[in-house]
């Protein structure tokens, strides 16, 4: 059974199960709020701020959907 996050963000789910990982939140090394990585490094770097966590995840979903089209 597919859970809520996998239904809502299928590209993020595909990415983290098969290609890499994501990081959410601020840290001292980057101003970006949300990022995606694989063994080769940065796959995608989001904006510094979002009006909500859902907007950040929507932005990541869109970016990873495009990235997956290129690699699959």
Long-range contacts (C-beta under 8 A, 24 or more apart in sequence): 8-57, 9-57, 9-60, 9-61, 10-61, 11-61, 11-62, 11-64, 11-65, 11-68, 12-57, 12-60, 12-61, 12-64, 14-64, 14-68, 15-43, 15-64, 15-67, 15-68, 19-43, 19-68, 19-71, 22-60, 24-53, 24-56, 34-59, 34-60, 36-60, 36-63, 36-64, 36-67, 43-67
